Amino acid sequence: MLFTVLGISATYEFIEWWTALASEEASAAFLGTQGDVWDTQWDMFLAGCGAIAAQVIFERLHDRQLAVVDPGVAGK
């Protein structure tokens, strides 16, 4: 899940960058980095943190739901 989230985040950042390159006049306004040169890296880092947090928080709920569907899964 982590790599999927990071892949989607990176894809979005590339699309954002390519759009900014295509519209040279409004690139700063479109990117909306507000002066933060690390905006893209922060976006991807926080997306990864969110994916890890979701896995940790929802792990037990997911396991309980799997056990309802297939009781043989419980305890594996």
N, C-alpha and C positions, 0 to 999 in steps of 0.2 A: 504494500500500500504506500509506503514512504516513497519509493521510487516513482510510482505512478503520479503522486501528488507533485513531486519535484519535476517530473517530466512535463506535466501540464503547466506548472508555474513557469518553467523555462520556455516552453512554447509560447505562452502568452507574452512573456517579456521580449522574445524575438519578434513577435508580430507587432508589439508596441514600438520596438526599435525600427523595424522596417517601415512602418507607417510614418514615423517621425522623419525617416530619411526621404521618403517619397514626398512629403509636404515640408520642404525645407524652411518655409517661412514660419510655420507654426509649430516647429518641432519642440521648442522649450515649453510652450503652452500645452501641447498634447501630452508630453511625457509627465508633466506635473511633478517633477522631482523636488520642487521648491528649494533648490539649492543644495540638495543632498546628493553628492556624487555616488554614494553607496545605496541609493534607493532600490535599484534592481536586486542587489545582493540581499538587502534587508527583506524585500518581498519574498524572495525564494527561501531564505533562512526561516522566516516566520511561518511560511507554508509548511516547511519540513517539521518545525516544532509543533504545529497544529496537528499534523498527521501522526506524529509520535504520541502526543497527548491523547488523541482520539483512540489510538490502539490501547494505551494503558487504561484509560477511563472505561472503555466499552468492552474490554476483554472478557470479563465475567458475564456480562449480559449476553454477549455473543455465544459464549460456551453454553449458557443455560438454554438459549434458543435452539442451538444445535442439538442438545440433549433431548429436547421435546420432539424434534423432528426424527432423530435417530438415537434411541437410548443406548445403542452400542458405542456411540461416540464418547459418552461420559466416562471420564477417568483416563482418557488417552492423552 
